[in-house]
Amino acid sequence: MERESMEYDVVIVGAGPAGLSAAIRLKQLAAAQEREVEVCVLEKASEVGAHILSGAVLEPRALNELFPDWQAMGAPLNTPVTDEKFMFLTETGGLSWPTALLPPVLHNHGNYIISLGNLCRWLGEQAEALGVEIYPGFAAAEVLYTEDGAVRGVATGDMGITKEGEQGPNYQPGMELHAKYTFFAEGCRGSLGRQLMSKFDLRADCEPQTYGLGIKELWEIEPEKHQQGLVVHTAGWPLATDTYGGSFLYHLEDNQVAVGYVVGLDYKNPYLSPYEEFQRFKTHPKIRETFEGGRRIAYGARAINEGGLQSLPKLTFPGGVLIGCEAGTVNVLKIKGSHTAMKGGMLAAEAAFDALAREDAGYDELTAYADSFRESWVYEELSQVRNCRPAFKWGLLGGTLYTGFDQVLLRGRAPWTFSHGHADHETLVKASDAQPIDYPKPDGVISFDRLTSVSFSATNHEEDQPAHLTLKDASVPVDVNLALYDAPEQRYCPAGVYEIIRDDDGSNPRLQINAQNCVHCKTCDIKDPTQNIVWVTPEGGGGPNYPNM
């Protein structure tokens, strides 16, 4: 069966904040100038928002530009920040840091605690009302190229392929979507974006990207413990001082609290488990009291770009652009990336709209997008905080002191730029040189095991399909990862995807991949020491189904 094709002016891969903002901006410009611009958005999740996971506290700067009347339009920003706290935790106690002494970038006055998934659902509704075609449940699995090597669109994955790679009884070939310009907005560590960076050498002039793993739960707590609008951040325990990370507790409406933990994936100890660190964090005396008597509603995990300005790749290539977290525009010190993603998408849309006015438009490089990005407030934001994340190579104390010096005294205007100096997969020490970590067993009340948590993500994949977690070399998990690092994939995965299993007598160790559990966080694709694990797009509609994360 041959693939059918559809033609558009712009195809956007990913219905997150960046992709939807780009689509909306294109249609707004077209309406203002009474021009026709055909725009399509592909989304691999079963519905818009189902794969979206973030804290999230939203700075509405970009939303104000996109929809100045968003309040009257009913955007789901229902909880303005009313109070905020920052604590350094020890094992049994903690020190509250006065908010007034925090760098201005960490203040949240004027921001909103939201469900980013629900905001994306709302943005999707606005996009469709403007005439954007959105196709959820269709994963872009292949980049299409012209004879000259420019991007000319994408193809969705074939449906109904069996585990053996054969066409099953419900087989349907993928669809080709051709476009003059293709925007890649897959989010952090996008599978197609990774291919494009390699093909067009987009990372030739930048630092390696560095990442964190964010793990989140949504709780409904007792009303007397709830303080709508409260933002709490912590650093310190349970992480060692040489490991970057911290927590958040955001009090939304309806007695709900979003709690999460972020661990920098440049950690060194192969025995460290970000998931177990999160569960242990919730047992701290100053944290546990919030959740006692409450109930957990949802769970999820997602990798986060932390590299900042010096890790930004080249944003353009013939026929396409990278936007949002695909490019890595998170302001890691601010702990926010939605506003920068939205603005980047809008800037790309404006460049593409101008280019489409030409009779010979299509497949050229939208350099105007890169130029406008460099002149934007997004670039300025990232420039001002560029040295803070790499400063934590000096540990929690050194990084904190430098950040205060950089942001309070220098106002982010230092004449130097620090280097990250490594990729995250390069940092693990051998197991023989590391100290094992004895994590407490989950109590089933505040802390939970992985598989129970995965059930709260509503994750599902069609079982009779090729595994989307692939190995370049099947011998590496045992011969290298197990032998040298005691199989760290068993611990860095927050969903129990990877297991070392043995025969009854303990012999014949081998890696078992439980792809059905995968919540699409991409951590394995990032942290695997030899980069032997490659995450590829599963059949469309698979993965988590987050209701309001």
C-alpha positions in Angstrom: 0.0 0.0 0.0 1.4 3.4 -1.0 1.4 6.3 1.4 -1.1 9.1 0.6 0.1 12.7 1.0 -1.3 16.1 1.9 0.0 19.5 1.2 0.3 22.4 3.6 2.2 25.7 3.9 3.4 24.8 7.4 3.5 21.5 9.2 4.1 21.6 12.9 5.3 18.5 14.8 4.0 18.6 18.4 1.0 20.2 20.0 2.8 21.7 23.0 3.1 25.4 23.9 5.6 26.1 21.2 3.8 24.3 18.4 0.4 25.6 19.2 1.6 29.2 19.6 3.3 29.0 16.3 0.1 27.7 14.6 -2.0 30.3 16.2 0.3 33.1 15.3 0.4 32.0 11.7 -3.4 32.1 11.5 -3.6 35.5 13.3 -1.2 37.0 10.8 -3.1 35.4 7.8 -6.4 36.8 9.1 -4.9 40.3 9.6 -3.7 40.4 6.0 -6.5 38.4 4.5 -4.2 35.7 3.2 -4.7 31.9 3.2 -2.1 29.9 5.1 -2.7 26.2 5.5 -1.3 24.9 8.8 -1.3 21.4 10.2 -0.3 20.2 13.7 0.6 16.6 14.4 0.5 15.3 18.0 1.6 11.8 19.0 -0.6 11.7 22.1 -4.2 10.4 22.0 -5.4 14.0 22.6 -3.8 17.4 22.9 -2.3 17.8 26.4 -2.2 14.0 27.1 1.7 14.0 27.0 2.2 17.4 28.5 3.9 17.4 31.9 5.3 20.4 33.7 5.3 21.9 37.2 3.9 24.4 36.4 4.1 28.1 37.2 3.5 30.1 34.1 4.9 33.5 33.4 2.2 35.0 31.1 4.5 37.3 29.1 4.2 35.4 25.8 0.5 34.6 26.4 -0.1 38.3 26.9 1.4 38.9 23.4 -0.4 36.0 21.8 -3.9 36.8 23.3 -3.9 40.1 25.1 -7.5 39.3 26.2 -6.8 35.8 27.4 -8.7 36.4 30.7 -11.9 37.3 28.9 -11.4 34.3 26.6 -11.4 31.9 29.5 -7.8 30.7 29.5 -7.3 28.2 32.4 -5.1 30.4 34.5 -7.1 30.2 37.7 -4.5 30.5 40.5 -2.3 33.5 40.7 0.7 33.1 42.9 0.0 34.6 46.3 2.9 33.5 48.5 6.2 31.7 48.0 8.8 30.0 50.1 12.3 28.6 49.6 13.9 26.0 51.9 17.2 24.3 52.3 16.5 20.9 53.7 18.6 18.8 56.0 17.7 15.2 56.8 15.6 16.1 59.8 14.9 19.9 59.4 15.3 22.8 57.2 16.1 26.5 56.8 13.6 28.9 55.2 15.4 31.5 53.0 13.7 34.9 53.0 12.1 35.5 49.6 13.3 39.1 49.6 16.9 37.8 49.5 16.3 35.5 46.5 17.5 36.8 43.1 14.7 38.7 41.2 14.6 35.9 38.6 13.2 33.6 41.2 10.3 35.8 42.2 6.9 34.7 41.0 4.7 37.8 41.6 2.4 38.1 38.6 2.7 34.4 37.6 0.1 31.7 37.7 0.0 28.1 39.0 -1.5 26.0 36.2 -1.9 22.7 34.5 0.2 23.1 31.4 -1.7 20.2 29.8 -5.0 22.1 30.3 -3.5 25.3 28.9 -2.4 23.3 25.8 -5.9 21.9 25.4 -7.2 25.5 25.5 -4.6 26.7 23.0 -5.6 23.8 20.8 -9.2 25.0 20.9 -8.1 28.5 19.9 -6.0 27.1 17.1 -8.8 25.0 15.6 -11.2 28.0 15.9 -8.7 29.9 13.7 -8.6 27.1 11.1 -5.6 25.1 12.1 -5.9 21.3 11.4 -4.8 19.3 14.5 -4.3 15.6 14.3 -3.8 13.9 17.7 -2.9 10.2 17.7 -0.6 10.5 14.7 3.1 10.4 15.5 5.6 11.9 13.1 8.1 9.1 12.6 10.1 10.1 9.6 11.6 13.3 8.1 11.0 13.8 4.4 13.6 15.5 2.2 13.7 17.1 -1.3 16.3 15.9 -3.8 18.5 18.8 -2.7 18.4 17.6 0.9 16.0 20.2 2.3 13.2 19.2 4.6 9.9 18.9 2.8 7.7 17.6 5.6 7.2 14.4 7.7 5.5 11.1 7.5 3.5 9.6 10.2 4.3 6.1 11.4 2.7 3.0 9.9 -0.2 1.6 12.1 -0.7 -2.1 12.7 2.9 -3.3 12.5 3.4 -6.4 14.6 6.2 -7.1 17.0 7.9 -9.1 14.3 7.9 -6.1 12.0 5.3 -7.5 9.7 2.0 -5.9 8.5 -0.8 -7.1 10.7 -4.4 -7.5 9.8 -5.2 -3.8 10.7 -2.2 -2.4 8.9 -2.4 1.1 7.6 0.5 2.9 6.0 1.6 6.3 7.3 0.6 9.5 5.7 3.0 12.0 4.2 2.5 15.6 5.1 4.4 18.0 2.7 5.0 21.6 3.6 7.0 24.5 2.5 8.3 24.9 6.0 8.2 22.3 8.8 8.4 23.3 12.5 9.8 20.7 14.9 8.3 21.1 18.4 8.5 17.6 19.8 9.7 18.8 23.2 12.8 17.9 25.1 15.0 15.3 23.3 12.7 14.9 20.3 13.4 11.9 18.2 13.2 13.7 14.9 15.0 16.7 16.2 17.9 14.5 17.3 18.1 13.2 13.7 18.0 16.7 12.2 20.8 17.9 14.6 23.0 15.1 13.3 22.1 15.5 9.6 22.6 19.3 9.5 25.3 19.4 12.2 23.2 21.9 14.2 25.3 21.3 17.4 28.6 22.1 15.7 29.0 25.5 17.5 27.4 24.9 20.9 28.0 23.1 24.1 26.4 19.6 24.7 22.9 19.8 26.0 22.5 18.9 29.6 19.2 17.7 31.2 17.3 17.1 34.3 14.6 14.4 35.0 11.5 15.9 36.5 9.1 13.5 38.3 5.7 14.8 39.3 2.6 13.8 41.3 -0.7 15.5 41.7 -2.4 15.2 45.1 -5.7 16.2 46.6 -4.9 17.2 50.2 -7.0 18.0 53.3 -8.6 21.5 53.0 -7.0 22.8 56.2 -3.5 22.1 54.8 -4.2 23.8 51.4 -3.1 27.3 50.6 -4.2 28.2 47.1 -1.5 30.2 45.3 1.4 29.0 47.5 4.7 28.2 45.7 7.3 26.2 47.6 10.8 25.2 46.4 13.5 23.3 48.2 17.1 22.3 47.7 19.4 20.0 49.7 18.3 16.7 51.2 17.9 14.0 50.1 20.4 14.6 47.3 24.1 14.7 48.0 25.6 18.2 47.8 27.5 17.3 44.6 24.2 16.5 42.7 22.1 19.2 41.2 18.4 19.1 41.9 15.5 20.3 44.0 11.7 20.1 44.5 8.5 22.1 44.0 5.1 22.2 45.7 2.5 24.2 43.9 -0.9 24.7 45.6 -3.5 24.9 42.8 -7.3 25.3 43.1 -9.7 22.5 44.4 -7.3 21.5 47.3 -4.8 20.1 44.8 -1.0 20.3 45.1 1.5 19.5 42.4 4.6 18.1 43.9 7.7 17.2 41.9 11.4 16.6 42.1 14.1 17.4 39.5 17.5 15.7 39.4 20.2 16.8 37.1 21.2 14.0 34.8 24.8 14.8 35.1 24.9 12.9 38.4 27.9 10.6 38.9 26.8 7.7 41.2 25.3 4.9 39.1 23.4 3.7 42.2 21.4 6.9 42.3 17.7 6.6 41.5 15.9 9.9 40.8 12.6 8.2 41.4 13.6 6.9 44.8 15.1 10.3 45.7 11.6 11.8 45.0 9.8 9.2 47.1 12.3 9.8 49.9 11.9 13.6 49.7 8.2 13.3 50.4 8.9 11.6 53.8 10.8 14.7 55.1 9.0 16.0 58.2 8.4 19.4 56.6 7.0 17.8 53.5 5.2 14.7 54.7 2.7 16.7 56.8 1.3 18.3 53.7 0.3 14.9 52.2 -0.8 12.9 55.2 -4.5 12.3 55.0 -4.5 13.2 51.2 -4.7 11.0 48.1 -2.6 10.9 45.0 -4.4 11.6 41.7 -1.7 11.3 39.0 1.9 10.6 38.3 4.3 11.3 35.5 7.9 12.1 34.5 9.7 14.0 31.7 13.2 15.1 30.9 14.0 18.9 31.0 16.6 20.9 29.0 19.0 22.6 31.4 21.8 23.6 29.2 20.6 27.1 28.5 22.1 29.6 26.1 25.5 27.9 25.5 23.7 24.6 24.6 21.3 26.1 22.0 21.8 24.5 18.6 21.5 26.3 15.3 17.8 26.8 15.1 17.3 26.7 11.3 18.1 24.5 8.4 16.7 24.2 4.8 13.0 23.8 5.0 12.6 23.7 8.8 13.2 25.1 12.3 13.5 23.9 15.8 11.2 25.6 18.4 10.6 25.4 22.1 12.1 22.6 24.1 13.1 20.9 20.9 15.7 23.7 20.7 16.2 23.9 24.5 15.0 27.3 25.5 14.2 26.6 29.1 15.2 29.2 31.7 16.5 26.7 34.2 17.2 29.2 37.0 13.7 30.6 36.7 12.4 27.0 36.5 10.2 27.9 33.5 10.2 27.2 29.8 6.6 27.5 28.6 6.8 31.3 28.1 10.0 31.1 26.2 8.7 28.1 24.1 5.6 30.1 23.2 7.6 33.1 22.2 10.0 31.1 20.1 7.1 29.5 18.2 5.6 32.9 17.6 8.9 34.2 16.2 9.2 31.3 13.9 5.7 31.8 12.7 6.3 35.4 11.9 9.4 34.5 9.9 7.6 31.8 8.0 4.6 34.0 7.3 6.8 36.7 5.7 8.6 34.1 3.7 5.4 32.5 2.4 4.6 35.9 0.7 7.2 35.1 -1.9 6.2 33.3 -5.1 9.2 30.9 -4.7 8.6 30.2 -1.0 9.6 26.9 0.4 12.4 24.7 1.5 14.8 27.6 2.1 16.3 28.5 5.4 14.3 30.8 7.6 17.3 32.8 8.8 15.0 35.6 9.8 13.7 33.4 12.7 17.3 33.0 14.0 17.9 36.7 13.7 14.7 37.7 15.5 15.3 35.1 18.2 18.7 36.6 18.9 17.1 40.0 19.3 14.2 38.8 21.5 13.6 38.9 25.2 14.0 35.1 25.2 17.6 35.4 24.2 18.2 38.1 26.8 16.6 36.0 29.5 18.8 33.0 28.7 21.9 35.2 28.4 21.3 36.6 31.9 21.2 33.2 33.6 23.7 31.3 31.4 26.3 30.9 34.1 24.1 29.6 36.9 23.5 26.0 36.0 27.2 25.2 35.2 28.3 26.9 38.4 26.8 23.9 40.3 29.8 21.9 39.3 31.1 23.4 42.5 28.4 21.7 44.5 25.3 23.0 46.2 27.1 25.6 48.3 29.4 26.8 45.6 26.6 27.0 43.0 24.3 28.8 45.3 26.9 31.4 46.3 27.9 32.0 42.7 24.3 32.3 41.6 23.6 35.0 44.3 26.8 36.8 43.2 25.9 36.5 39.5 22.2 37.5 39.8 22.1 40.0 42.6 25.4 41.8 42.2 26.1 41.4 38.5 22.5 41.2 37.4 23.4 38.4 35.0 25.9 40.7 33.1 29.1 38.8 33.8 31.6 39.2 31.0 32.4 35.5 31.0 30.5 32.4 30.1 31.0 29.1 31.9 31.2 25.8 30.1 29.2 22.7 31.0 32.1 20.7 29.9 30.4 17.3 29.4 27.3 15.5 28.2 25.2 13.8 30.8 26.0 10.2 29.6 29.7 10.8 30.2 29.5 11.5 33.9 28.8 8.2 35.6 31.7 6.7 37.6 32.1 2.9 37.7 30.1 1.0 40.2 33.3 -0.2 41.9 34.1 3.4 42.6 30.7 4.4 43.9 28.8 4.0 47.1 25.5 2.1 46.9 22.4 3.9 48.2 20.1 2.2 50.6 16.6 3.5 49.8 13.8 2.9 52.2 10.9 0.7 51.1 7.8 2.6 50.1 5.1 2.8 52.7 2.2 2.9 50.2 0.8 6.0 51.9 3.3 8.8 51.0 5.9 6.9 49.0 5.1 4.3 46.4 6.8 1.7 44.2 7.4 2.4 40.5 4.7 0.1 39.0 2.0 1.5 41.2 3.1 5.0 40.2 3.0 4.1 36.5 -0.7 3.0 36.9 -1.4 6.6 37.9 -0.1 7.9 34.5 -2.7 5.9 32.5 0.1 4.8 30.3 -0.8 2.3 27.5 0.8 1.0 24.3 -0.5 -1.4 21.8 1.3 -4.6 22.8 1.7 -6.1 19.4 4.0 -3.5 18.0 7.8 -3.2 17.6 9.4 -1.9 20.8 10.1 1.8 20.6 13.0 1.5 23.0 15.7 0.2 20.7 19.3 -1.0 21.2 22.1 -0.4 18.8 24.0 -3.4 20.2 22.1 -6.0 22.2 25.3 -7.1 24.0 26.1 -3.7 25.6 23.5 -3.8 28.4 25.2 -6.9 30.0 28.8 -6.6 28.7 29.2 -2.9 29.5 26.3 -1.4 31.5 26.0 -4.3 34.0 29.7 -5.1 34.1 30.9 -1.6 34.7 27.9 0.4 36.1 25.7 -2.3 37.7 23.0 -1.6 35.0 22.0 2.0 35.9 19.1 1.9 33.5 17.3 -0.1 36.2 17.5 3.0 38.4 17.4 6.1 36.2 14.1 5.0 34.5 11.2 6.3 36.5 8.8 3.7 35.1 10.4 0.3 35.6 11.0 -0.2 31.9 14.4 -1.8 32.3 15.1 -5.0 34.3 18.1 -7.3 34.6 16.6 -10.8 34.8 18.5 -14.0 35.5 17.9 -17.8 35.6 16.8 -19.3 38.9 20.4 -20.1 39.8 21.4 -16.4 39.2 23.2 -17.1 35.9 22.6 -15.8 32.4 21.9 -12.1 33.2 20.0 -10.3 30.4 18.1 -7.0 29.9 14.3 -7.1 29.8 12.6 -4.1 28.3 9.1 -3.5 29.5 8.2 -1.0 26.8 4.5 -1.0 27.8 5.5 1.0 31.0 7.3 3.8 29.2 6.0 7.3 30.1 8.1 8.9 27.2 10.4 10.8 29.6 13.4 10.2 27.3 15.8 9.7 30.2 17.2 6.4 28.8 18.0 8.1 25.5 19.9 10.7 27.4 21.7 9.0 30.3 22.7 5.6 28.8 26.5 5.6 29.2 27.3 4.4 25.7 24.3 6.0 24.0 23.2 2.5 23.0 19.5 3.0 23.9 17.6 5.0 21.2 14.0 6.1 21.9 12.0 6.1 18.7 8.4 7.0 18.2 5.8 4.3 19.0 2.5 3.9 17.3 0.5 7.1 17.6 -1.8 7.4 20.6 0.5 5.3 22.8 2.1 6.5 26.1 0.8 8.3 29.1 -2.7 10.0 29.2 -2.2 12.8 31.7 -5.6 14.4 32.6 -4.4 17.7 34.0 -0.6 17.6 34.5 
